[in-house]
Amino acid sequence: MNPQTENHESRSQAPTAPAVGHVALVGAGPGDPELLTLRAVALLARADVVFTLREPGPEMAKHRPALLRHCRDDAKVVEPAECGGDADALAVAHARDGHRVVRLYSGDPLLGCRGADLALACREAGVEFEIAPGLSSISAVPAYAGVPLMPEGVNEVRVVNAKDTGLDWNRLAEGEATLVAMFPDAPDDEDAGAGGPGFDRICKALIAGGRPDTTPVAVTRMGSTTEQTTVTSTLARLTADLKAADAKGNTVTKPALLIVGEAVRRQGRLSWFETRPLFGWRVLVPRTKEQAPALSEQLRGYGAVPEEVPTISVEPPRTPQQMERAVRGLVTGRYQWVAFTSVNAVKAIRERFEEYGLDARAFAGVKVAAVGEQTAAALRAFGVQPDLTPPGDRQSASGLVEVWPPYDAELDPIERVLLPRADIATEVLAAGLVDLGWEVDDVTAYRTVRAAPPPAPIREAIKGGGFDAVLFTSSSTVRNLVGIAGKPHNTTVIAVIGPETAKTAEEFGLRVDVVAPRTSVSALAAALSEYGAAQRAAAVEAGKPVLRPSQKRRGRRRKTL
């Protein structure tokens, strides 16, 4: 046997040392998934195994997908409550098998959580670990509620775990320090239900310890999430005010934070999160997954909870010959103009260009028109600057016809216009261009087909008033949504992108509440925001509770016209 071969075989058969992985204890913040640190996002992105939060309730669980979107598709997700034993031991075991493990904690791993237990378990097992701090509810929730913990004149903040039955409330009541009580849950059932577990007991103990019964207090539940609710009161009246909030539908439940002290007095003027115009509104966005993100992000900025439910599916044309001739015509100088009436049309042309190895330079010598700002933005992203767009308040096919120049045989060497569009597009633009003397090549660039029905819970929410608003961005979204899910409930706010879409909605028996001032999805979202702000202002002025449309439902459907 060749010695070199023998040595090679012996080396290949020698046992290899097991790879040792890594454990990261990651603070996920108090609830808002946007409060993750950059380090937390990086650790999630490379994790092999992720242990989710021990959620305190179903409301917080709604935010779990937003946290997990930073993970790889092949990452294993483990629910601590369902792992069949000690979650810390399982995390260490995965790390010893060579995996990168992330365990998520609400707030900060070492503040109000038991992250130290896992860190010690890693140390004892010889597993490398790190701690990625997170924003604690102690500071983040008061900030979201608009409560400065150390206003002028207050130089101390005391943080306590209200579950501890051995707290000295007489000592805690001394002075003017701001008191932040975490986990204000009753140690037993003696006062559970008295305006919320533990609150009445804490207030009475502080008053008995010497704090004036007029001391301001605030209770914030579900802090930093779109379910956040803040109730301000005094030590003497907190229980009654919490009951009143319950009666109005603003039930204070876990997780909650209790703040006691002068810091609370400015909450009404500093409240910024709960006073957003669409705060907590569940808004249905009937757009494709590719089109919805920008609109959804804008809605989140107004405090809404967008839910993307595609009503159409964009597919290639049944036969490619028309598009092939169109692209060939663009390259060979067949067209004077190209008119784009949608982002999908731009995408269809761009994809076909890329198939042939072409880029934006193929548009050299061709004038380009866009029907609106979104379409123009898609062209710019492709490297094409539009030569013609209608004004902001007339962004539609008819608006584009109004600004289109008539054909002039002396000035225009070519009379042809390429119009790539959907198979179900209206004839307004094509007919208008023909009337102006142009010859139009009307090409089917893509087909729009009705999407599959959404899951049953979504359909029930649409028909039962579970959504506060629906945004309709075209007549086809109206027809398709009604076709796949039914008509929205009579309390749901109907917002439409323009007069044509409003007409279609009314034909289906829907009351139109909001019409965008111009034909763009950003203007539509802004118009809905203004509507929500007006509704909020009217309620506040009338001294009524600020309720979302879904909180006003009475179970009646819209009557068909």
Secondary structure per residue as TSV (DSSP state, phi and psi in degrees):
chain	resnum	aa	ss	phi	psi
A	1	M	-	360.0	139.0
A	2	N	-	-64.7	125.6
A	3	P	H	-58.7	-37.6
A	4	Q	H	-64.5	-39.7
A	5	T	H	-65.7	-41.7
A	6	E	H	-61.7	-45.9
A	7	N	H	-62.7	-39.0
A	8	H	H	-64.3	-42.1
A	9	E	H	-66.7	-38.9
A	10	S	H	-66.5	-36.8
A	11	R	H	-67.5	-39.0
A	12	S	H	-69.8	-24.9
A	13	Q	H	-91.6	-8.7
A	14	A	S	-67.8	140.4
A	15	P	-	-64.7	141.3
A	16	T	-	-100.5	146.3
A	17	A	-	-69.3	137.2
A	18	P	-	-64.0	139.7
A	19	A	-	-69.1	139.9
A	20	V	-	-105.9	126.9
A	21	G	-	-87.2	-147.5
A	22	H	E	-150.6	141.4
A	23	V	E	-118.8	130.0
A	24	A	E	-117.2	124.5
A	25	L	E	-93.1	110.8
A	26	V	E	-114.5	123.4
A	27	G	E	-78.6	125.3
A	28	A	-	-97.1	2.8
A	29	G	B	82.0	179.6
A	30	P	S	-79.6	-12.8
A	31	G	S	164.7	-45.9
A	32	D	-	-67.3	116.9
A	33	P	G	-65.0	-16.9
A	34	E	G	-76.4	-6.9
A	35	L	G	-88.7	4.1
A	36	L	-	-59.9	142.1
A	37	T	-	-78.1	163.1
A	38	L	H	-61.5	-36.3
A	39	R	H	-65.2	-40.7
A	40	A	H	-60.9	-43.4
A	41	V	H	-62.6	-41.8
A	42	A	H	-64.3	-40.8
A	43	L	H	-67.0	-40.0
A	44	L	H	-64.2	-37.0
A	45	A	H	-65.0	-27.6
A	46	R	T	-109.7	7.1
A	47	A	-	-73.1	141.6
A	48	D	S	-89.1	-34.9
A	49	V	E	-132.3	133.1
A	50	V	E	-126.6	123.0
A	51	F	E	-92.9	120.2
A	52	T	-	-75.7	179.1
A	53	L	-	-72.1	151.5
A	54	R	-	-83.4	90.3
A	55	E	-	-66.0	135.1
A	56	P	S	-79.0	-7.4
A	57	G	S	-177.6	167.2
A	58	P	H	-64.6	-27.1
A	59	E	H	-64.4	-44.3
A	60	M	H	-65.8	-30.2
A	61	A	H	-62.9	-23.5
A	62	K	T	-62.6	-25.4
A	63	H	T	-90.6	-4.2
A	64	R	H	-60.3	-45.4
A	65	P	H	-57.8	-34.5
A	66	A	H	-65.8	-32.1
A	67	L	H	-73.3	-41.7
A	68	L	H	-75.9	-10.5
A	69	R	T	-66.5	-15.8
A	70	H	T	-82.0	-8.3
A	71	C	S	-85.8	159.9
A	72	R	-	-68.5	154.7
A	73	D	T	-63.3	-29.6
A	74	D	T	-93.6	5.8
A	75	A	-	-69.1	139.8
A	76	K	E	-84.5	128.3
A	77	V	E	-105.6	126.3
A	78	V	E	-117.0	129.7
A	79	E	-	-88.7	117.9
A	80	P	G	-55.2	-36.4
A	81	A	G	-74.2	-12.8
A	82	E	G	-121.2	17.4
A	83	C	S	-85.6	-0.2
A	84	G	S	78.8	22.8
A	85	G	S	161.3	-148.3
A	86	D	-	-75.4	114.2
A	87	A	H	-65.1	-35.9
A	88	D	H	-64.6	-42.8
A	89	A	H	-63.0	-38.7
A	90	L	H	-68.1	-38.3
A	91	A	H	-61.9	-43.7
A	92	V	H	-63.5	-40.9
A	93	A	H	-61.8	-42.7
A	94	H	H	-62.2	-40.2
A	95	A	H	-65.6	-39.2
A	96	R	H	-68.3	-20.6
A	97	D	T	-83.2	2.3
A	98	G	T	97.9	9.5
A	99	H	-	-91.7	152.9
A	100	R	E	-90.2	119.8
A	101	V	E	-114.3	137.2
A	102	V	E	-120.8	128.0
A	103	R	E	-113.7	122.8
A	104	L	E	-87.8	142.7
A	105	Y	E	-129.3	141.4
A	106	S	S	-66.4	134.7
A	107	G	B	70.9	-121.1
A	108	D	B	-116.1	139.2
A	109	P	T	-58.7	-29.5
A	110	L	T	-108.1	10.5
A	111	L	B	-128.5	99.8
A	112	G	S	82.6	0.6
A	113	C	S	-122.1	173.1
A	114	R	-	-106.8	38.8
A	115	G	H	-63.1	-29.1
A	116	A	H	-60.8	-31.8
A	117	D	H	-62.5	-44.4
A	118	L	H	-68.8	-38.9
A	119	A	H	-60.7	-42.6
A	120	L	H	-66.8	-37.7
A	121	A	H	-63.7	-38.2
A	122	C	H	-66.1	-43.1
A	123	R	H	-60.4	-43.9
A	124	E	H	-67.6	-29.8
A	125	A	H	-89.4	-3.4
A	126	G	T	73.7	25.9
A	127	V	-	-99.5	132.1
A	128	E	E	-66.1	138.5
A	129	F	E	-143.6	161.5
A	130	E	E	-144.5	159.5
A	131	I	E	-118.7	119.1
A	132	A	E	-100.7	101.8
A	133	P	-	-58.5	152.3
A	134	G	-	-126.6	165.5
A	135	L	-	-70.3	125.0
A	136	S	-	-82.7	150.9
A	137	S	H	-62.5	-21.3
A	138	I	H	-58.5	-40.6
A	139	S	H	-104.6	-35.3
A	140	A	H	-72.0	-42.8
A	141	V	H	-65.6	-45.8
A	142	P	H	-58.3	-36.1
A	143	A	H	-64.2	-41.5
A	144	Y	H	-69.9	-25.7
A	145	A	H	-86.7	-13.1
A	146	G	T	84.2	34.8
A	147	V	-	-116.4	111.7
A	148	P	-	-78.5	118.7
A	149	L	S	-69.0	-28.0
A	150	M	S	-127.1	71.2
A	151	P	-	-69.3	171.7
A	152	E	T	-56.3	130.9
A	153	G	T	96.5	-12.1
A	154	V	-	-115.5	118.7
A	155	N	-	-117.6	16.8
A	156	E	-	-146.7	139.2
A	157	V	E	-123.2	127.1
A	158	R	E	-110.2	126.9
A	159	V	E	-112.7	128.0
A	160	V	E	-132.3	153.6
A	161	N	E	-93.4	105.6
A	162	A	T	-68.4	-10.2
A	163	K	T	-73.8	-18.5
A	164	D	-	-72.3	113.9
A	165	T	T	-74.9	-9.2
A	166	G	T	-97.5	11.9
A	167	L	-	-64.2	141.7
A	168	D	-	-93.0	91.5
A	169	W	H	-67.4	-28.5
A	170	N	H	-62.2	-42.8
A	171	R	H	-68.4	-41.0
A	172	L	H	-66.1	-25.5
A	173	A	T	-78.7	-11.9
A	174	E	S	-70.8	145.8
A	175	G	S	74.3	-164.6
A	176	E	S	-111.8	13.7
A	177	A	-	-61.8	145.9
A	178	T	E	-74.0	129.5
A	179	L	E	-106.1	124.7
A	180	V	E	-114.1	115.4
A	181	A	E	-104.3	113.6
A	182	M	E	-86.1	148.4
A	183	F	S	52.2	57.6
A	184	P	-	-74.6	59.4
A	185	D	-	-103.6	143.0
A	186	A	-	-64.4	137.4
A	187	P	S	-68.9	-16.3
A	188	D	S	-147.6	-171.7
A	189	D	S	-94.0	10.9
A	190	E	S	-64.0	-33.9
A	191	D	S	-123.7	15.0
A	192	A	T	-62.9	134.2
A	193	G	T	93.7	-9.8
A	194	A	S	-84.3	71.9
A	195	G	S	74.1	15.4
A	196	G	S	117.1	140.2
A	197	P	T	-63.7	125.6
A	198	G	T	90.7	-24.7
A	199	F	H	-64.2	-46.0
A	200	D	H	-62.3	-42.8
A	201	R	H	-61.1	-44.2
A	202	I	H	-64.6	-45.5
A	203	C	H	-61.4	-45.4
A	204	K	H	-63.0	-39.1
A	205	A	H	-65.9	-39.4
A	206	L	H	-69.3	-40.3
A	207	I	H	-63.3	-43.0
A	208	A	H	-63.4	-29.1
A	209	G	T	-82.3	-4.7
A	210	G	T	117.7	-6.7
A	211	R	-	-72.1	135.3
A	212	P	-	-59.3	143.9
A	213	D	T	-70.5	-8.9
A	214	T	T	-90.0	2.9
A	215	T	-	-59.3	128.8
A	216	P	E	-66.2	143.5
A	217	V	E	-137.7	155.0
A	218	A	E	-138.8	139.9
A	219	V	E	-119.9	121.8
A	220	T	E	-117.2	124.2
A	221	R	E	-104.9	152.8
A	222	M	S	50.2	42.0
A	223	G	T	-54.1	138.1
A	224	S	T	73.7	4.7
A	225	T	S	-107.0	169.5
A	226	T	T	-76.7	2.5
A	227	E	T	-100.0	7.8
A	228	Q	-	-60.2	138.0
A	229	T	E	-138.8	130.3
A	230	T	E	-118.6	129.4
A	231	V	E	-116.9	122.7
A	232	T	E	-105.3	145.9
A	233	S	E	-163.9	-153.6
A	234	T	E	-129.4	169.5
A	235	L	T	-58.4	-36.0
A	236	A	T	-74.8	-31.0
A	237	R	T	-110.2	1.1
A	238	L	H	-57.6	-46.6
A	239	T	H	-58.5	-45.5
A	240	A	H	-65.0	-40.4
A	241	D	H	-70.8	-31.9
A	242	L	H	-67.8	-39.1
A	243	K	H	-63.2	-40.4
A	244	A	H	-64.3	-39.1
A	245	A	H	-64.8	-38.7
A	246	D	H	-59.8	-41.7
A	247	A	H	-66.0	-27.1
A	248	K	T	-88.1	-0.2
A	249	G	T	95.5	1.8
A	250	N	-	-99.4	57.2
A	251	T	-	-60.7	131.6
A	252	V	-	-93.5	112.2
A	253	T	-	-129.9	179.6
A	254	K	S	-69.9	154.1
A	255	P	S	-79.0	140.9
A	256	A	E	-129.8	157.3
A	257	L	E	-129.5	132.8
A	258	L	E	-107.5	127.2
A	259	I	E	-118.9	129.0
A	260	V	E	-124.6	129.2
A	261	G	S	139.5	177.8
A	262	E	G	-62.7	-21.0
A	263	A	G	-57.3	-25.5
A	264	V	G	-75.3	-21.0
A	265	R	G	-58.8	-29.3
A	266	R	G	-93.5	4.5
A	267	Q	H	-57.6	-43.8
A	268	G	H	-59.8	-34.9
A	269	R	H	-84.8	-24.8
A	270	L	H	-98.3	-5.5
A	271	S	-	-61.2	124.4
A	272	W	-	-127.2	-29.3
A	273	F	S	-82.0	-51.8
A	274	E	T	-72.6	-12.9
A	275	T	T	-97.7	8.0
A	276	R	S	-61.0	148.4
A	277	P	T	-60.0	-31.1
A	278	L	T	-118.5	32.1
A	279	F	T	-58.7	122.9
A	280	G	T	78.5	-3.1
A	281	W	-	-67.1	131.4
A	282	R	E	-92.1	111.5
A	283	V	E	-113.7	125.6
A	284	L	E	-83.9	127.3
A	285	V	E	-113.8	99.1
A	286	P	-	-83.8	68.3
A	287	R	S	-128.3	161.2
A	288	T	-	-69.1	159.7
A	289	K	T	-59.9	-31.9
A	290	E	T	-72.7	-31.6
A	291	Q	T	-90.1	-23.2
A	292	A	H	-76.4	-32.1
A	293	P	H	-52.6	-47.3
A	294	A	H	-63.0	-42.6
A	295	L	H	-65.7	-42.8
A	296	S	H	-62.4	-39.4
A	297	E	H	-64.8	-39.3
A	298	Q	H	-63.5	-42.3
A	299	L	H	-64.1	-39.8
A	300	R	H	-60.6	-35.0
A	301	G	H	-62.5	-25.3
A	302	Y	T	-89.8	1.6
A	303	G	T	95.3	3.4
A	304	A	-	-82.2	166.4
A	305	V	E	-115.9	91.4
A	306	P	E	-73.4	144.7
A	307	E	E	-130.7	114.9
A	308	E	E	-84.3	119.1
A	309	V	-	-129.2	93.5
A	310	P	-	-60.2	134.9
A	311	T	-	-108.0	-14.6
A	312	I	E	-130.4	156.3
A	313	S	E	-121.9	129.2
A	314	V	E	-93.6	124.2
A	315	E	E	-130.1	158.1
A	316	P	-	-65.4	160.1
A	317	P	-	-63.0	155.4
A	318	R	S	-62.1	-36.3
A	319	T	-	-126.2	138.1
A	320	P	S	-87.5	-4.0
A	321	Q	H	-61.1	-41.1
A	322	Q	H	-60.6	-45.9
A	323	M	H	-66.7	-36.5
A	324	E	H	-62.0	-43.9
A	325	R	H	-65.6	-36.8
A	326	A	H	-64.1	-45.9
A	327	V	H	-64.1	-41.3
A	328	R	H	-62.5	-39.0
A	329	G	H	-66.3	-36.2
A	330	L	H	-63.1	-42.2
A	331	V	H	-70.3	-34.9
A	332	T	H	-92.2	3.1
A	333	G	T	83.6	28.5
A	334	R	-	-75.6	-24.1
A	335	Y	-	-116.2	143.1
A	336	Q	S	-86.6	-36.2
A	337	W	E	-133.6	153.1
A	338	V	E	-127.0	127.8
A	339	A	E	-111.8	120.7
A	340	F	E	-105.1	125.8
A	341	T	-	-108.8	4.1
A	342	S	S	-164.9	160.8
A	343	V	H	-63.8	-36.5
A	344	N	H	-62.8	-34.5
A	345	A	H	-66.6	-41.3
A	346	V	H	-61.8	-44.4
A	347	K	H	-61.8	-40.8
A	348	A	H	-63.5	-44.8
A	349	I	H	-66.3	-41.9
A	350	R	H	-62.8	-43.2
A	351	E	H	-63.1	-39.2
A	352	R	H	-68.7	-37.7
A	353	F	H	-58.9	-46.8
A	354	E	H	-65.1	-31.7
A	355	E	H	-61.9	-34.1
A	356	Y	T	-94.7	5.9
A	357	G	T	75.8	21.9
A	358	L	-	-100.1	163.3
A	359	D	-	-139.1	-164.1
A	360	A	G	-62.5	-19.0
A	361	R	G	-63.8	-19.1
A	362	A	G	-67.1	-14.9
A	363	F	G	-85.6	1.5
A	364	A	T	-57.4	129.4
A	365	G	T	85.2	-3.5
A	366	V	-	-110.4	133.4
A	367	K	E	-83.4	143.1
A	368	V	E	-124.0	132.6
A	369	A	E	-118.4	145.7
A	370	A	E	-129.1	140.2
A	371	V	S	-76.0	-22.6
A	372	G	S	-163.8	-179.0
A	373	E	H	-67.9	-36.4
A	374	Q	H	-66.4	-42.1
A	375	T	H	-65.7	-40.2
A	376	A	H	-63.2	-39.2
A	377	A	H	-64.5	-38.4
A	378	A	H	-65.3	-36.5
A	379	L	H	-67.1	-42.8
A	380	R	H	-63.1	-38.0
A	381	A	H	-62.4	-25.7
A	382	F	H	-84.4	-12.0
A	383	G	T	97.9	16.4
A	384	V	-	-116.0	124.5
A	385	Q	-	-93.9	117.8
A	386	P	-	-62.1	142.9
A	387	D	S	-91.5	-21.3
A	388	L	B	-147.0	129.6
A	389	T	-	-141.8	148.1
A	390	P	-	-72.2	162.2
A	391	P	-	-63.0	163.1
A	392	G	G	-55.7	-34.8
A	393	D	G	-89.6	3.7
A	394	R	G	-133.1	38.7
A	395	Q	-	-84.0	86.6
A	396	S	S	-159.3	175.3
A	397	A	H	-61.7	-43.8
A	398	S	H	-66.8	-35.3
A	399	G	H	-65.5	-35.7
A	400	L	H	-68.8	-36.9
A	401	V	H	-61.9	-38.7
A	402	E	H	-61.9	-32.9
A	403	V	H	-100.5	-1.0
A	404	W	-	-76.4	133.4
A	405	P	-	-74.0	144.0
A	406	P	-	-69.8	155.8
A	407	Y	-	-69.7	132.4
A	408	D	-	-125.5	112.5
A	409	A	T	-59.9	-28.8
A	410	E	T	-80.2	-31.4
A	411	L	T	-96.4	-28.6
A	412	D	-	-105.8	109.0
A	413	P	S	-67.0	-25.6
A	414	I	-	-127.2	138.6
A	415	E	-	-102.5	1.7
A	416	R	E	-92.3	144.0
A	417	V	E	-123.4	130.9
A	418	L	E	-91.6	129.0
A	419	L	E	-124.9	86.5
A	420	P	E	-82.8	126.9
A	421	R	E	-157.4	-174.8
A	422	A	E	-75.8	158.8
A	423	D	T	-69.1	-20.3
A	424	I	T	-108.9	14.2
A	425	A	-	-65.2	152.9
A	426	T	-	-73.8	167.3
A	427	E	S	-94.3	8.4
A	428	V	H	-58.6	-50.4
A	429	L	H	-69.3	-46.9
A	430	A	H	-59.5	-46.1
A	431	A	H	-64.6	-39.9
A	432	G	H	-64.4	-39.7
A	433	L	H	-68.4	-37.1
A	434	V	H	-62.9	-41.6
A	435	D	H	-63.0	-26.6
A	436	L	T	-85.6	2.2
A	437	G	T	98.7	4.5
A	438	W	-	-90.1	153.5
A	439	E	E	-99.6	124.6
A	440	V	E	-109.8	127.6
A	441	D	E	-95.5	98.9
A	442	D	E	-87.5	108.0
A	443	V	E	-116.3	133.8
A	444	T	E	-78.7	107.3
A	445	A	E	-88.6	-27.0
A	446	Y	E	-159.8	160.7
A	447	R	E	-112.1	143.8
A	448	T	E	-111.3	123.7
A	449	V	E	-122.5	154.0
A	450	R	E	-65.7	133.2
A	451	A	-	-73.3	166.0
A	452	A	-	-68.6	150.3
A	453	P	-	-58.8	144.6
A	454	P	-	-71.0	169.1
A	455	P	-	-58.0	156.9
A	456	A	H	-53.7	-43.2
A	457	P	H	-59.8	-34.2
A	458	I	H	-69.3	-44.0
A	459	R	H	-61.4	-41.5
A	460	E	H	-65.3	-37.9
A	461	A	H	-67.0	-36.7
A	462	I	H	-64.7	-48.5
A	463	K	H	-79.2	-25.4
A	464	G	H	-97.1	2.2
A	465	G	T	89.8	17.7
A	466	G	-	-73.7	-18.9
A	467	F	-	-98.4	143.1
A	468	D	S	-84.5	-29.5
A	469	A	E	-154.3	155.3
A	470	V	E	-128.3	132.1
A	471	L	E	-101.1	122.4
A	472	F	E	-106.8	120.4
A	473	T	-	-100.9	0.3
A	474	S	S	-170.2	165.3
A	475	S	H	-63.4	-34.7
A	476	S	H	-66.7	-32.4
A	477	T	H	-67.8	-31.9
A	478	V	H	-64.9	-53.6
A	479	R	H	-60.7	-43.3
A	480	N	H	-72.0	-39.5
A	481	L	H	-63.4	-45.8
A	482	V	H	-61.9	-36.8
A	483	G	H	-69.3	-36.5
A	484	I	H	-97.7	-17.0
A	485	A	H	-136.7	-12.1
A	486	G	-	96.7	173.4
A	487	K	-	-79.1	141.2
A	488	P	-	-61.4	152.6
A	489	H	B	-62.4	157.3
A	490	N	T	-68.2	-17.2
A	491	T	T	-88.6	-11.7
A	492	T	S	-73.0	131.6
A	493	V	E	-74.1	128.2
A	494	I	E	-103.0	118.0
A	495	A	E	-118.1	131.5
A	496	V	E	-125.8	158.0
A	497	I	S	-83.6	-17.4
A	498	G	S	-175.3	178.6
A	499	P	H	-59.4	-39.6
A	500	E	H	-65.0	-41.9
A	501	T	H	-67.2	-36.8
A	502	A	H	-62.6	-40.5
A	503	K	H	-62.7	-42.8
A	504	T	H	-64.5	-42.4
A	505	A	H	-60.7	-42.4
A	506	E	H	-67.0	-33.5
A	507	E	H	-63.5	-26.7
A	508	F	T	-91.9	10.3
A	509	G	T	81.2	21.4
A	510	L	-	-99.4	136.1
A	511	R	-	-81.7	122.0
A	512	V	-	-87.4	122.4
A	513	D	-	-99.6	-31.0
A	514	V	E	-136.7	130.4
A	515	V	E	-122.8	126.5
A	516	A	-	-62.9	141.3
A	517	P	S	-68.1	-21.4
A	518	R	S	-144.9	161.1
A	519	T	S	-82.7	81.2
A	520	S	S	-154.4	148.7
A	521	V	H	-68.7	-32.1
A	522	S	H	-67.1	-38.8
A	523	A	H	-67.9	-32.9
A	524	L	H	-65.8	-45.7
A	525	A	H	-63.6	-40.4
A	526	A	H	-64.5	-38.8
A	527	A	H	-65.3	-39.4
A	528	L	H	-64.8	-38.3
A	529	S	H	-61.2	-43.5
A	530	E	H	-64.2	-37.6
A	531	Y	H	-62.8	-46.0
A	532	G	H	-63.1	-40.4
A	533	A	H	-62.6	-40.7
A	534	A	H	-65.6	-40.0
A	535	Q	H	-64.7	-40.7
A	536	R	H	-64.3	-46.4
A	537	A	H	-61.6	-40.0
A	538	A	H	-64.7	-40.9
A	539	A	H	-65.6	-43.7
A	540	V	H	-63.7	-43.5
A	541	E	H	-63.3	-34.8
A	542	A	T	-84.0	-1.7
A	543	G	T	71.7	23.7
A	544	K	-	-102.2	158.7
A	545	P	-	-66.4	145.1
A	546	V	-	-82.9	106.4
A	547	L	-	-111.0	143.8
A	548	R	-	-75.5	156.9
A	549	P	G	-53.5	-37.9
A	550	S	G	-67.2	-18.8
A	551	Q	G	-84.6	-4.8
A	552	K	G	-106.0	1.1
A	553	R	-	-63.8	143.4
A	554	R	-	-121.6	10.2
A	555	G	S	84.4	10.7
A	556	R	-	-100.6	140.7
A	557	R	B	-88.0	157.7
A	558	R	-	-64.4	140.1
A	559	K	-	-80.6	137.5
A	560	T	-	-73.0	133.2
A	561	L	-	-72.8	360.0
